[in-house]
Amino acid sequence: MGKVRVGFVGAGGIANVHLQHVSKNEMAEVMAICDIHKETSLQKAKEYGGSAYTNVDGGTEINKASNGSFSSK
């Protein structure tokens, strides 16, 4: 069985906790991080892996994710 691919829409608030846990899980992989603030998505992608986006429509990696996390402030 392959890894669960996770995409995040919203990288602030509780997403930090989710990103920490997903990145430590051997059976999961962060594929994409999308946030309306470009600096936030870039920083989180650098820290946890995956591609950074500011718009879910432009994120091909988000479409490949097998699971998603949606967070808001």
C-alpha positions in Angstrom: 0.0 0.0 0.0 1.3 3.4 -0.9 1.5 6.5 1.2 -1.6 8.7 1.8 -1.0 11.9 -0.1 -2.3 14.9 1.8 -3.1 18.4 0.5 -3.7 21.4 2.8 -6.0 24.3 2.0 -5.2 26.9 4.6 -1.8 26.8 6.2 -2.4 28.8 9.4 -3.9 28.0 12.8 -4.6 24.4 13.4 -3.0 23.4 10.0 0.4 23.7 11.8 -0.5 20.9 14.1 -1.8 18.8 11.2 1.3 19.5 9.2 3.6 18.4 12.0 1.7 15.1 12.5 1.4 14.3 8.8 5.1 15.0 8.2 6.1 12.6 11.0 3.8 9.8 9.7 5.6 7.1 7.6 2.4 6.3 5.8 1.6 9.9 4.8 3.1 12.5 2.5 2.4 16.3 2.2 1.8 16.9 -1.5 0.6 20.5 -1.5 0.0 23.5 0.7 -2.3 26.2 -0.4 -2.8 29.5 1.4 -4.0 33.0 0.3 -0.7 34.4 1.7 2.1 33.3 -0.7 4.8 33.7 2.0 2.9 31.3 4.3 2.5 28.6 1.7 6.1 28.9 0.6 7.4 28.7 4.1 5.3 25.7 5.1 6.2 23.9 1.8 9.9 24.5 2.6 9.4 23.2 6.1 7.1 20.2 5.5 7.6 19.4 1.8 5.1 19.5 -1.0 4.3 22.3 -3.5 3.1 25.8 -2.5 0.1 27.4 -4.0 -2.1 30.5 -3.4 -5.0 29.2 -5.5 -6.5 25.7 -5.4 -7.4 25.9 -9.1 -3.7 26.2 -10.0 -2.5 23.3 -7.8 -2.0 20.1 -9.8 -0.5 18.4 -6.7 -3.7 19.3 -4.8 -5.7 17.3 -7.4 -3.3 14.3 -6.9 -3.9 14.3 -3.1 -5.8 11.4 -1.7 -6.8 13.3 1.4 -7.3 16.9 2.3 -7.2 19.2 5.3 -9.1 22.4 5.2 -8.3 25.0 7.8 -9.4 28.5 8.5 -8.5 31.1 11.0 
